Amino acid sequence: MAWLHINAPGRGVTPSARSWCQCGRDLFVAGQARALALIADHAQHRDLCPLLVRQEGKAA
């Protein structure tokens, strides 16, 4: 399982994001640009993580 937690509290407060995965990934960032980058990276990680990607149908 992989989780993404985004905290965007409102005007004048810095947003943050945290990405966890059962493979050991645990990343935290603060700031709008970094949070957006982590969101994109988290989506890519979900597609590539060997613990999350279904192995059926893949070439050996």
Contact map, one row per residue, 1 for C-alpha under 8 A:
111000000000000000001100000000000000000000000000001100000000
111100000000000000111100000000000000000000000100000100000000
111110000000000000111000000000000000000000000000000000000000
011111000000000011110000000000000000001001000000000000000000
001111100000000011100000000000000000000000000000000000000000
000111110000001111000000000000000010000000000000000000000000
000011111000001110000000000000000000000000000000000000000000
000001111100111100000000000000000000000000000000000000000000
000000111110111000000000000000000000000000000000000000000000
000000011111101000000000000000000000000000000000000000000000
000000001111100000000000000000000000000000000000000000000000
000000000111110000000000000000000000000000000000000000000000
000000011111111000000000000000000000000000000000000000000000
000000011001111100000000000001110000000000000000000000000000
000001111100111110000000000001110010000000000000000000000000
000001110000011111000000000111110010000000000000000000000000
000111100000001111100000000111000010011000000000000000000000
000111000000000111110000011110000000010000000000000000000000
011110000000000011111000111100000000010001000000000000000000
011100000000000001111101111000000000000000000000000000000000
111000000000000000111111110000000000000000000000000000000000
110000000000000000011111100000000000000000000000001000000000
000000000000000000001111100000000000000000000000101000000000
000000000000000000011111110000000000000000000000000000000000
000000000000000000111111111000000000000000000000000000000000
000000000000000001111001111100000000000000000000000000000000
000000000000000001110000111110000000000000000000000000000000
000000000000000111100000011111000000000000000000000000000000
000000000000000111000000001111100110010000000000000000000000
000000000000011110000000000111110110000000000000000000000000
000000000000011100000000000011111110000000000000000000000000
000000000000011100000000000001111111000000000000000000000000
000000000000000000000000000000111111100000000000000000000000
000000000000000000000000000011111111110000000000000000000000
000001000000001110000000000011111111111000000000000000000000
000000000000000000000000000000011111111100000000000000000000
000000000000000000000000000000001111111110000000000000000000
000000000000000011100000000010000111111111000000000000000000
000100000000000010000000000000000011111111100000000000000000
000000000000000000000000000000000001111111110000000000000000
000000000000000000000000000000000000111111111000000000000000
000100000000000000100000000000000000011111111100000000000000
000000000000000000000000000000000000001111111110000000000000
000000000000000000000000000000000000000111111111000000000000
000000000000000000000000000000000000000011111111100000000000
010000000000000000000000000000000000000001111111100110000000
000000000000000000000000000000000000000000111111100110000000
000000000000000000000000000000000000000000011111110110000000
000000000000000000000010000000000000000000001111111110000000
000000000000000000000000000000000000000000000001111111000000
100000000000000000000110000000000000000000000000111110000000
110000000000000000000000000000000000000000000111111111000000
000000000000000000000000000000000000000000000111111111100000
000000000000000000000000000000000000000000000000010111110000
000000000000000000000000000000000000000000000000000011111100
000000000000000000000000000000000000000000000000000001111100
000000000000000000000000000000000000000000000000000000111110
000000000000000000000000000000000000000000000000000000111111
000000000000000000000000000000000000000000000000000000001111
000000000000000000000000000000000000000000000000000000000111
